[in-house]
Amino acid sequence: MITVAAAAVMAFAGWQNRWISDDGLIAVRTVQQLLSGHGPVFNIGERVEANTSTAWTYLIALISWLTQGDVAYVSVLLGLVCAVGAVTFAVVGAMLLHGGSRWFLPAGVLVVLALPPFWEYATSGLETGLAFLWISVSWWLLVRAASGGPVLPLVFVLGLAPLVRPELALVYPIFFGALLVLRWPGWWPAARWFAMSLALPAAYQIFRMGYYGLVVPNTALAKEAGEARWARGLLYAGDTVLTYQLVGPLLAVIPLSLWAFRTRRDLIVSMAPLLAGVLMLLYVLRVGGDFMHGRMMLPVLLLVLLPAMVLPLRAITALTCTVVTLWAVVCAVAFDVPYEQAVGPDGIADERGFYVVQTKDPHPVTATPYVRASPNALNAANATGLHVPDTVPVPLRPDQPARLAVAGKVLGTLGASFPLDVLVVDQLGLANALGSHMALACGQRVGHEKPLPAAYVLADYMAPGTRLPDERLQAEVERIRSELATGRFRDLLDATRAPLTPRRFWDNLVSAPARTAFRFSTTTAPCPS
């Protein structure tokens, strides 16, 4: 009964808050390019991995191909299905773990269902719902394996971690280690399990390095996921925890879940998601969180709440669940971010609310509301050349695989505004190899800290011999063009644009670590004041 009710609440809340984010539209364009035969790229002729989740990209592509549906709408519905499945597997796993009781009380699941960010990111077109599902299915399979159930499905699913989200690789060793402690098979069988779990991600890693020329997704460079920004991370975590007053319910249900266990097996299984959640929290704190309110905290919360999704019926658990229920009601109806439908002073945004206002649509689930709200004066059918904000249109280099190139910073909407054969140049680096290798230039919003100067876009895409009316800009473009033609810059551009021959694949593969580490500085980045 609890399982059905929890799944129904998540389905209802997720549907009532359905939408697709601008970043979700980035994935949509990549899937459209893939289905059109151009490869997993954002622009034709530029091998840049603009999506963080490999599994999400190919899953949307598969479902879209099978159904022939609108890719954006497919991603919204698929995210909701994944989120509902995640709640279902999380609750069933907790019930299986607490299997000695006939009656259960909802505890941790109330915390999940009461938090508005869980409703909003159940859709959004992003891979968050898939991440929820991977966490919950891994948990359910771990509980089953601990009880003598099959091991190989868990081994395979755990290996998908970095393909779902790179940081989920932090969960992998904790869950895999718990499996080995609970079901130690001997050294050689354990080695086989390990090899089986890593076979698919290792194969994709070779493909990534040879095809894209990088060790990590391009988005990791654009957001500098390797940088330590603890202070900003604390701000981000506090933004979620304090907005919804989460300390009380977490301290109420998590210790109770541990108290309810009586065996070593149960304790090991329950500690695995708790330790994984702590590791994920440390990661969030270190990288500085995100610019979307709550989004990166949701997997952390789901992990630490897994053993407490339901609790056996006892006097103390009944009292605790009553208190958590009261909190959940207040949270669901009264707790809101102080910067509702806007970007807050710390650069964190109420992302769904912001785009609902921008699009004037309560449920923007396709690209149409975004394009309508940001009309572009260019007629894609007739326009040609290179169009960069705040500069005059100029001829496009003749060796480019397009007749029109448009630069901008709202990438998802911009990409949705033009056909697939138009080059959409991302000035924030998510889908642009040059921009992602900039050194950090701005310091407020994660993912918005590398605004590529117009001079670099012009130097890269403008036809040689073109004269600009601004002589100072012309001189800067010529200087940058000389840089781009040699050394590390030339290697970077060739890795993403040169024809993908076997030799190019090998060169990309062996040089990927050095290329990933390459950064260049600029003093002219247009940072917001």
C-alpha positions as CSV (number, residue, x, y, z in Angstrom):
1,M,0.0,0.0,0.0
2,I,2.8,2.4,0.9
3,T,4.6,1.6,-2.3
4,V,1.6,2.3,-4.5
5,A,0.7,5.4,-2.7
6,A,4.3,6.8,-2.8
7,A,4.6,6.0,-6.5
8,A,1.2,7.7,-7.2
9,V,2.2,10.8,-5.2
10,M,5.5,11.1,-7.1
11,A,3.7,10.6,-10.5
12,F,1.1,13.2,-9.6
13,A,3.6,15.8,-8.2
14,G,6.0,15.3,-11.1
15,W,3.3,15.7,-13.7
16,Q,1.9,18.8,-12.0
17,N,5.4,20.3,-12.2
18,R,6.3,19.0,-15.7
19,W,8.7,21.1,-17.7
20,I,11.9,20.9,-19.7
21,S,14.8,23.1,-18.8
22,D,17.0,25.1,-21.1
23,D,19.8,22.6,-20.3
24,G,17.4,19.8,-21.1
25,L,17.1,21.3,-24.6
26,I,20.8,20.9,-25.1
27,A,20.4,17.1,-24.7
28,V,17.4,17.3,-27.1
29,R,19.5,18.8,-29.9
30,T,22.3,16.2,-29.4
31,V,19.8,13.4,-29.6
32,Q,18.3,14.9,-32.8
33,Q,21.8,15.1,-34.3
34,L,22.3,11.4,-33.4
35,L,19.0,10.3,-34.9
36,S,19.7,12.3,-38.0
37,G,23.0,10.4,-38.6
38,H,25.4,13.2,-37.6
39,G,26.7,11.4,-34.4
40,P,26.4,12.3,-30.7
41,V,27.3,16.0,-31.2
42,F,25.7,19.4,-30.7
43,N,26.9,20.8,-34.1
44,I,27.6,19.0,-37.3
45,G,31.3,18.8,-37.8
46,E,32.3,19.4,-34.2
47,R,32.8,16.4,-32.0
48,V,32.0,17.9,-28.6
49,E,30.3,15.9,-25.8
50,A,27.8,18.5,-24.6
51,N,25.8,16.1,-22.4
52,T,27.1,14.9,-19.0
53,S,25.0,11.7,-18.9
54,T,25.9,9.2,-21.7
55,A,23.2,6.8,-20.6
56,W,20.5,9.5,-20.7
57,T,21.5,10.6,-24.2
58,Y,21.3,7.1,-25.7
59,L,18.2,6.1,-23.7
60,I,16.3,9.2,-25.0
61,A,17.5,8.4,-28.5
62,L,16.3,4.8,-28.3
63,I,12.9,5.7,-27.0
64,S,12.5,8.6,-29.4
65,W,13.5,6.3,-32.3
66,L,11.1,3.6,-31.2
67,T,8.1,5.9,-30.7
68,Q,8.9,8.6,-33.3
69,G,7.9,11.1,-30.7
70,D,9.0,14.7,-30.0
71,V,12.4,14.2,-28.4
72,A,11.8,17.0,-25.8
73,Y,8.5,15.4,-24.8
74,V,10.0,12.0,-24.6
75,S,12.7,13.2,-22.3
76,V,10.1,14.8,-20.0
77,L,8.0,11.7,-19.8
78,L,11.0,9.4,-19.5
79,G,12.3,11.4,-16.6
80,L,9.0,11.1,-14.8
81,V,8.8,7.3,-15.4
82,C,12.4,7.0,-14.0
83,A,11.5,9.1,-10.9
84,V,8.4,7.1,-10.2
85,G,10.4,3.9,-10.6
86,A,13.0,5.2,-8.3
87,V,10.5,5.8,-5.5
88,T,9.1,2.3,-6.0
89,F,12.4,0.5,-5.9
90,A,13.6,2.6,-2.9
91,V,10.5,1.7,-0.8
92,V,10.5,-2.0,-1.9
93,G,14.2,-2.3,-1.0
94,A,13.6,-0.8,2.5
95,M,10.7,-3.2,3.1
96,L,12.8,-6.1,2.1
97,L,15.5,-5.0,4.4
98,H,13.1,-4.6,7.3
99,G,11.3,-7.8,6.3
100,G,10.6,-9.0,9.9
101,S,7.7,-6.7,10.3
102,R,4.2,-7.0,8.8
103,W,3.4,-3.4,9.1
104,F,5.5,-0.4,8.0
105,L,5.3,3.3,8.4
106,P,6.4,5.9,5.8
107,A,9.3,7.8,7.1
108,G,12.1,8.7,4.6
109,V,9.8,8.5,1.7
110,L,7.7,11.3,3.2
111,V,10.8,13.5,3.1
112,V,11.4,12.7,-0.5
113,L,7.8,13.3,-1.5
114,A,7.4,16.5,0.4
115,L,10.4,18.3,-1.2
116,P,9.5,20.5,-4.2
117,P,12.9,20.0,-6.0
118,F,12.1,16.3,-6.2
119,W,8.8,17.1,-8.0
120,E,10.5,19.5,-10.4
121,Y,13.5,17.4,-11.4
122,A,11.3,14.3,-11.8
123,T,11.0,15.8,-15.3
124,S,13.2,18.8,-16.5
125,G,14.6,16.9,-19.5
126,L,17.7,16.3,-17.5
127,E,19.1,13.0,-16.3
128,T,18.2,13.5,-12.7
129,G,15.3,11.1,-12.8
130,L,17.6,8.4,-14.3
131,A,20.1,9.1,-11.5
132,F,17.3,8.5,-9.0
133,L,16.4,5.3,-10.7
134,W,20.0,4.0,-10.8
135,I,20.5,4.7,-7.1
136,S,17.2,3.0,-6.1
137,V,17.7,0.0,-8.3
138,S,21.2,-0.5,-7.1
139,W,19.9,-0.3,-3.5
140,W,17.1,-2.8,-4.2
141,L,19.6,-5.2,-5.9
142,L,22.1,-4.9,-3.0
143,V,19.4,-5.7,-0.4
144,R,18.4,-8.8,-2.5
145,A,22.0,-9.9,-2.9
146,A,22.5,-9.6,0.8
147,S,19.6,-11.9,1.3
148,G,20.9,-14.5,-1.0
149,G,19.5,-13.1,-4.2
150,P,21.3,-12.9,-7.6
151,V,24.6,-11.0,-7.7
152,L,25.3,-10.5,-11.4
153,P,22.4,-8.0,-12.0
154,L,23.8,-5.8,-9.2
155,V,27.3,-6.1,-10.6
156,F,26.2,-5.0,-14.1
157,V,24.0,-2.1,-12.8
158,L,26.7,-0.8,-10.5
159,G,29.0,-0.6,-13.5
160,L,26.6,1.9,-15.2
161,A,27.3,4.5,-12.5
162,P,29.7,6.8,-14.5
163,L,27.5,6.5,-17.6
164,V,24.5,7.8,-15.7
165,R,26.4,10.6,-14.0
166,P,30.2,10.8,-13.5
167,E,30.0,11.5,-9.8
168,L,27.9,8.4,-9.2
169,A,31.2,6.6,-9.5
170,L,31.7,7.6,-5.9
171,V,28.7,5.3,-5.0
172,Y,30.2,2.4,-6.9
173,P,33.0,1.4,-4.6
174,I,30.8,1.6,-1.5
175,F,28.0,-0.6,-2.9
176,F,30.5,-3.0,-4.6
177,G,32.5,-3.2,-1.4
178,A,29.4,-4.0,0.6
179,L,28.6,-6.7,-1.8
180,L,32.0,-8.3,-1.4
181,V,31.8,-8.2,2.4
182,L,28.4,-9.8,2.3
183,R,28.9,-12.3,-0.4
184,W,32.7,-12.8,-0.7
185,P,33.2,-15.3,-3.6
186,G,37.0,-15.6,-3.5
187,W,39.6,-13.6,-5.3
188,W,39.1,-14.8,-8.9
189,P,35.3,-14.6,-8.9
190,A,35.6,-11.2,-7.3
191,A,38.0,-10.1,-10.1
192,R,35.5,-11.4,-12.6
193,W,32.7,-9.4,-11.0
194,F,34.8,-6.3,-11.1
195,A,35.8,-6.8,-14.8
196,M,32.1,-7.5,-15.7
197,S,30.9,-4.3,-14.0
198,L,33.6,-2.1,-15.7
199,A,33.5,-3.6,-19.2
200,L,30.8,-1.2,-20.6
201,P,32.1,2.0,-19.0
202,A,35.7,1.1,-20.0
203,A,34.6,0.6,-23.6
204,Y,32.8,3.9,-23.6
205,Q,35.8,5.6,-22.1
206,I,37.9,4.5,-24.9
207,F,35.3,5.7,-27.4
208,R,35.1,9.1,-25.6
209,M,38.8,9.6,-25.7
210,G,39.1,8.6,-29.3
211,Y,36.0,10.4,-30.6
212,Y,35.9,13.5,-28.5
213,G,39.6,13.7,-27.6
214,L,38.9,14.2,-23.8
215,V,39.0,12.1,-20.7
216,V,35.8,13.6,-19.3
217,P,32.7,15.1,-20.8
218,N,33.2,18.6,-22.1
219,T,30.7,19.9,-19.6
220,A,33.1,18.9,-16.8
221,L,35.6,21.3,-18.2
222,A,33.1,24.1,-18.7
223,K,32.1,23.8,-15.1
224,E,35.7,23.0,-13.9
225,A,34.5,20.0,-11.9
226,G,38.0,19.4,-10.6
227,E,38.3,22.8,-8.9
228,A,37.8,23.0,-5.1
229,R,35.2,25.6,-4.1
230,W,34.2,24.6,-0.6
231,A,32.7,28.0,0.5
232,R,30.4,28.1,-2.5
233,G,29.5,24.4,-1.9
234,L,28.5,25.2,1.7
235,L,26.3,28.0,0.4
236,Y,24.7,25.7,-2.1
237,A,24.0,22.9,0.4
238,G,22.7,25.4,3.0
239,D,20.4,26.8,0.4
240,T,18.6,23.5,0.2
241,V,18.8,22.4,3.8
242,L,17.8,25.7,5.3
243,T,15.0,26.4,2.8
244,Y,13.2,23.2,3.7
245,Q,14.3,22.9,7.4
246,L,15.7,19.4,6.6
247,V,17.9,19.0,9.7
248,G,15.0,17.9,11.9
249,P,13.5,15.2,9.7
250,L,16.9,13.8,8.7
251,L,18.0,13.5,12.4
252,A,14.7,11.9,13.2
253,V,14.5,9.1,10.7
254,I,18.1,8.2,9.8
255,P,19.1,7.1,13.4
256,L,15.9,5.2,13.8
257,S,16.6,3.2,10.6
258,L,19.9,2.1,12.1
259,W,18.3,1.4,15.5
260,A,15.8,-0.9,13.9
261,F,18.4,-3.3,12.6
262,R,19.5,-6.3,14.5
263,T,22.0,-8.2,12.4
264,R,25.4,-7.5,10.9
265,R,24.1,-8.0,7.4
266,D,21.4,-5.4,7.9
267,L,23.9,-2.9,9.3
268,I,26.3,-3.3,6.4
269,V,23.5,-2.9,3.9
270,S,22.1,0.2,5.6
271,M,25.5,1.8,6.0
272,A,26.4,1.5,2.3
273,P,24.0,4.2,1.1
274,L,24.7,6.4,4.1
275,L,28.4,6.4,3.4
276,A,27.8,6.9,-0.3
277,G,25.6,9.8,0.5
278,V,28.3,11.4,2.6
279,L,30.8,11.0,-0.2
280,M,28.4,12.5,-2.7
281,L,27.8,15.4,-0.2
282,L,31.5,16.0,0.0
283,Y,31.7,16.1,-3.8
284,V,28.9,18.6,-4.0
285,L,30.6,20.8,-1.4
286,R,34.0,20.6,-3.1
287,V,32.8,21.5,-6.6
288,G,30.7,24.4,-5.4
289,G,27.3,22.8,-6.0
290,D,25.3,24.0,-9.0
291,F,23.4,27.0,-10.3
292,M,20.1,25.1,-10.1
293,H,18.4,25.2,-6.7
294,G,18.5,21.8,-4.9
295,R,19.4,19.7,-8.0
296,M,22.7,18.3,-6.9
297,M,21.5,17.8,-3.3
298,L,18.7,15.4,-4.4
299,P,20.9,12.3,-5.0
300,V,22.6,12.9,-1.6
301,L,19.2,13.1,0.2
302,L,17.9,10.0,-1.6
303,L,21.0,8.0,-0.7
304,V,20.9,8.8,3.0
305,L,17.2,8.2,3.3
306,L,17.2,4.8,1.6
307,P,17.4,2.6,4.8
308,A,14.7,4.8,6.3
309,M,12.2,4.9,3.4
310,V,9.9,2.9,5.6
311,L,10.3,1.8,9.2
312,P,8.7,-1.1,11.2
313,L,5.6,-0.2,13.2
314,R,6.7,0.5,16.8
315,A,5.8,3.1,19.3
316,I,8.9,5.3,18.7
317,T,8.7,5.0,14.9
318,A,5.0,5.9,15.0
319,L,5.7,9.0,17.0
320,T,8.6,10.0,14.7
321,C,6.6,9.4,11.6
322,T,3.8,11.6,13.0
323,V,6.3,14.5,13.5
324,V,7.8,13.9,10.0
325,T,4.3,13.9,8.5
326,L,3.5,17.3,10.1
327,W,6.8,18.6,8.7
328,A,6.1,17.2,5.3
329,V,2.7,18.9,5.1
330,V,4.2,22.3,6.0
331,C,7.2,21.7,3.6
332,A,5.0,20.8,0.7
333,V,2.6,23.8,1.1
334,A,4.6,26.6,2.7
335,F,8.4,26.3,2.2
336,D,9.6,28.3,-0.8
337,V,13.0,29.6,-1.9
338,P,13.3,33.3,-1.1
339,Y,14.2,34.1,-4.7
340,E,11.2,32.4,-6.1
341,Q,11.0,32.4,-10.0
342,A,14.3,34.2,-10.2
343,V,18.1,33.9,-9.7
344,G,19.2,34.5,-6.1
345,P,22.0,36.7,-4.9
346,D,24.4,33.7,-4.7
347,G,23.8,32.8,-8.3
348,I,21.5,29.9,-7.5
349,A,18.3,29.9,-9.5
350,D,14.7,28.7,-9.0
351,E,15.3,27.2,-12.4
352,R,11.8,25.9,-13.2
353,G,10.1,29.1,-11.8
354,F,12.5,31.3,-13.8
355,Y,11.6,29.6,-17.1
356,V,7.9,29.4,-16.3
357,V,8.0,33.2,-16.0
358,Q,10.3,33.6,-19.1
359,T,8.2,31.4,-21.3
360,K,4.8,32.5,-19.8
361,D,3.9,28.8,-19.9
362,P,3.1,26.9,-16.7
363,H,4.3,23.7,-18.3
364,P,7.0,24.3,-21.0
365,V,7.5,20.7,-22.0
366,T,8.8,21.3,-25.6
367,A,11.1,23.7,-27.3
368,T,8.2,25.8,-28.7
369,P,7.6,28.0,-25.6
370,Y,11.3,28.7,-25.2
371,V,11.7,29.7,-28.9
372,R,8.5,31.8,-28.8
373,A,9.7,33.7,-25.7
374,S,13.2,34.4,-27.2
375,P,12.4,35.3,-30.8
376,N,15.4,35.5,-33.1
377,A,15.5,38.1,-35.8
378,L,17.4,35.9,-38.1
379,N,15.6,34.0,-40.8
380,A,17.4,30.6,-40.8
381,A,16.1,29.9,-44.3
382,N,17.8,32.9,-45.8
383,A,20.5,34.1,-43.3
384,T,24.2,33.4,-43.9
385,G,27.5,34.3,-42.2
386,L,28.6,34.5,-38.6
387,H,26.4,36.3,-36.1
388,V,27.9,37.2,-32.7
389,P,26.1,39.4,-30.2
390,D,27.3,43.0,-30.1
391,T,29.2,42.7,-33.3
392,V,28.3,43.2,-37.0
393,P,27.5,40.0,-39.0
394,V,30.6,38.8,-40.9
395,P,31.2,36.1,-43.6
396,L,31.7,32.5,-42.3
397,R,34.8,30.6,-43.0
398,P,34.3,28.6,-46.2
399,D,35.6,25.4,-44.7
400,Q,32.8,25.3,-42.1
401,P,30.1,22.7,-42.7
402,A,27.3,25.3,-42.6
403,R,26.3,28.6,-44.2
404,L,25.1,30.1,-41.0
405,A,26.6,30.3,-37.5
406,V,25.0,32.0,-34.5
407,A,26.7,32.6,-31.1
408,G,25.0,33.0,-27.8
409,K,24.9,32.0,-24.1
410,V,21.4,30.5,-23.6
411,L,22.4,27.3,-25.4
412,G,19.4,25.1,-25.2
413,T,17.0,27.8,-26.5
414,L,19.4,29.0,-29.1
415,G,20.0,25.4,-30.4
416,A,16.2,24.9,-30.6
417,S,15.8,28.1,-32.6
418,F,17.8,26.9,-35.5
419,P,17.9,23.8,-37.7
420,L,20.6,21.1,-37.1
421,D,22.7,22.3,-40.0
422,V,23.2,25.7,-38.4
423,L,26.3,26.1,-36.2
424,V,25.3,27.2,-32.7
425,V,28.4,28.5,-31.0
426,D,28.1,28.3,-27.2
427,Q,29.9,31.2,-25.5
428,L,29.8,29.5,-22.1
429,G,31.7,26.4,-23.2
430,L,29.3,23.5,-22.7
431,A,29.2,22.7,-26.4
432,N,32.3,24.6,-27.6
433,A,35.7,23.0,-27.3
434,L,37.5,26.4,-27.3
435,G,35.3,27.9,-24.6
436,S,35.5,24.9,-22.3
437,H,39.3,25.2,-22.2
438,M,39.3,28.8,-21.0
439,A,40.6,29.4,-17.5
440,L,37.9,30.5,-15.0
441,A,37.1,34.1,-15.6
442,C,34.0,34.8,-13.5
443,G,33.2,33.8,-10.0
444,Q,29.5,33.6,-9.2
445,R,27.4,31.1,-11.0
446,V,28.6,27.6,-11.6
447,G,28.6,26.8,-15.3
448,H,28.6,30.5,-16.2
449,E,32.2,31.3,-15.4
450,K,33.7,31.0,-18.9
451,P,32.1,33.6,-21.1
452,L,34.2,33.2,-24.3
453,P,35.0,36.7,-25.7
454,A,33.6,37.6,-29.1
455,A,37.1,38.0,-30.4
456,Y,37.7,34.3,-30.0
457,V,34.5,33.4,-31.8
458,L,35.4,35.7,-34.7
459,A,38.9,34.5,-34.9
460,D,37.7,30.9,-35.0
461,Y,34.8,31.2,-37.4
462,M,35.2,34.4,-39.4
463,A,36.3,34.1,-43.0
464,P,40.0,35.2,-43.5
465,G,40.4,38.6,-45.1
466,T,37.3,40.0,-43.5
467,R,37.8,43.5,-42.1
468,L,35.9,44.6,-39.0
469,P,34.9,48.3,-38.5
470,D,36.5,48.3,-35.0
471,E,40.3,48.4,-35.6
472,R,41.1,47.4,-32.0
473,L,38.8,44.3,-32.3
474,Q,40.4,43.6,-35.7
475,A,43.8,43.5,-34.2
476,E,42.7,41.3,-31.3
477,V,41.1,38.9,-33.7
478,E,44.2,38.6,-35.8
479,R,46.3,38.0,-32.8
480,I,44.0,35.2,-31.5
481,R,43.8,33.7,-35.0
482,S,47.6,33.3,-35.1
483,E,47.4,31.5,-31.7
484,L,44.7,29.2,-32.8
485,A,46.7,28.1,-35.8
486,T,49.5,26.6,-33.8
487,G,50.4,24.5,-30.8
488,R,47.9,23.3,-28.2
489,F,45.1,25.3,-29.8
490,R,45.6,23.6,-33.2
491,D,45.7,20.2,-31.6
492,L,42.4,21.0,-29.7
493,L,40.6,22.1,-32.8
494,D,41.9,19.3,-34.9
495,A,40.8,16.8,-32.3
496,T,37.2,17.9,-32.6
497,R,36.9,18.9,-36.3
498,A,39.4,16.9,-38.4
499,P,37.9,13.9,-40.2
500,L,37.7,10.9,-37.8
501,T,40.1,8.5,-39.4
502,P,41.7,5.6,-37.5
503,R,44.9,7.7,-37.1
504,R,42.9,10.7,-35.7
505,F,41.0,8.4,-33.3
506,W,44.4,7.0,-32.0
507,D,45.9,10.5,-31.7
508,N,42.9,11.7,-29.8
509,L,43.0,8.7,-27.5
510,V,46.7,8.9,-26.5
511,S,46.7,12.7,-26.2
512,A,43.4,13.0,-24.3
513,P,44.9,13.4,-20.8
514,A,47.1,16.3,-21.9
515,R,44.4,17.9,-24.0
516,T,41.9,17.6,-21.0
517,A,44.4,19.5,-18.8
518,F,45.0,22.3,-21.3
519,R,43.7,25.8,-20.3
520,F,44.3,29.3,-21.7
521,S,43.7,32.6,-20.0
522,T,42.0,35.7,-21.3
523,T,41.7,39.1,-19.8
524,T,38.8,40.2,-21.9
525,A,36.1,37.8,-20.7
526,P,32.7,39.7,-20.5
527,C,31.9,38.9,-16.9
528,P,28.6,40.3,-15.5
529,S,29.1,43.1,-13.0
